[in-house]
Amino acid sequence: MTTHHVRRPSRAELIRADWRRSSRSSGNGACVEVAVVGDVVAVRDSKHPGGGALVFSPHEWRRFLDAAGAGPVRRH
């Protein structure tokens, strides 16, 4: 397993970011928002936008999207 160093954006960068929600979001506030901030992808809770964000490298984000698109994980 390879570890990727991810640069943590500053609070000001996160505030200025162009946050987006899924077009499938119901609008009830129970969703996540995603933004590209420099060379990382940030994810935050739409109900608590000032509560911080998880930050992923583009590689980590692509792996997450690929796994999410594959459907649920089946355990034996």
N, C-alpha and C positions, 0 to 999 in steps of 0.2 A: 504494500500500500504506500502510495506516494503522498507526502504531506506538502501542501501548497501554502506558501506564506501569503496571507491576505492582508492588504493595507486597510486599516480601519479609517473610514472617512471621519472628518471632524464634525462636530455638532452643526456648525454653520453649513457645511456641505450637505448634510442630511436635511436641514431645514429648506435649503434652496433647491433640492432635487425635484425632478419632474416625476412625482409619484403617480402610478397608474393602478387601476383595479381591473379585474377581469370584466369583459363585456357580459359575462354570465352572472355577475354579482347581483344579488337580489336588491341591493340598496338599503338593507336593514342595518347596516353598520357592522355586520358580523363577517368581515372578510379581511384579507390581507392586501397590502399594497406593495408594489415592487418598483424599484427605481435603479437605473444604471447611474452610478456615482463614480466618475473617473474610470478606473479599470476594475471595479467590483460591482456586484449586484447586491442591493440592499432590500430587505423584506421587513415590513413592520405591520403591526396590528392597527387596522383602520380606526378602531375605537379609542386607541391610545397612541396617537401619532408622535407624541413627545416622549414616549416610554422607551425609546431606543429601537435598535434594528439589528437583525441578524445580517451578517455580511458574508458573501460567498464569492469565490473566484469564478470567472466565467466557466471554467472546467467543472467546478463543483455544481454550479447552477444547471449546466447542461445535463450532468448525470442525474440530478434531481428530476428535471423535466422528463428525461427519458424513462426513469423509473416510475414516475407518476403516470405517464402515458401507457405504461405496460399493464396497469391495473393492479388489483390487490395482490399482495404476497400470500401465497398458499403455504401453510405450514403443515407438515405431516405428523 
